[in-house]
């Protein structure tokens, strides 16, 4: 009994209250709770929150054509162009047995058919416009690896081959059909008809690829389309054939998903994040209205540090963190039907330069996610993400070196979406981050 009293006295007196900018101390104070004769709950450890920006995200081979742009009231102007290379299963007209029969075929039309994959973000009740351009550069990475990134670009012709202004229906409708230039379609048809295009190499030499570019005059949403189900479709028929005869088609599809990528950008000028540093720096939540930020696609992530965790070793000669729960609260009015909350957070372990080493795992080696509590009340006080970090903090407490690891929070689908979230830090007025640590002495 005397030993237990001494432990609590030590905890109460050795530490003082911490803040988002303190010098490395914390308090247990009167908030501790004795759960048994040797277990205490500590919920006043200092938690530092900041916002970071990854240098780049690999957006190729992600199974989604993401196109659109919108003005985000917090994150600025968000835009996504989508680049891709096409190919076909055949580069010959239907049942061509002779040059004489080939002459009888004529070009009808050409369209880009984009099948919704049911992803959308922003206001889909407003009209969105995008153009299709022809690439003047082959779909080949400029880097040493085989990936394209959110900041990758390829040159393209300024002339639009097709344009559409539409009200997105990613849930109600099946696809978007963009009628393209007849001159472009007929020229491609003639190349195939004359056997100047006979295989993939000759085709991509003529048509290196396409890019979908949203217009900035109307900003409303970003829409996802299926890579595997979308296609460029060319229609042709027999000259002076019976009117009831069906048209023939050739489909050009994205058969190599590594040759499709989304170039996702964000202009943060005039926003609270305009001074976000490069990939190795961080922007303290003390400088951003006590808030941390996450945005998929553009590489914005939230970093959480525990500067005083090693001092837990001073509580008792023999002790351990048996469990810990980190609760992150989305800031009121930062989310809505247009900007919904994701069901979970993805959690990584990073170093002081924001380099990710691994995903967060528990003591059994199972990946840990932030789980959203959707229960709401009058002031949304119960809405938040809960993350089990006991194993992580125990490991940090026992480190012999001076190095510390941090938690880096992102959203699922970080490289194929533009979802975002705003979180409160320990000083936020209404949506404070909470940390509950269960410590046992033995």
Helices and strands as residue ranges (DSSP letters): H 2-14, G 29-31, E 33-34, E 39-42, E 48-53, E 64-72, E 76-84, H 99-103, E 105-122, E 127-135, E 156-167, E 175-179, H 182-193, H 200-206, E 210-214, E 221-226, E 231-238, E 248-253, G 257-259, E 260-267, E 283-284, G 285-287, E 291-295, E 300-305, G 309-314, E 319-328, E 344-350, E 356-359, E 369-373, E 384-388, H 390-397, E 406-411, E 420-424, E 434-441
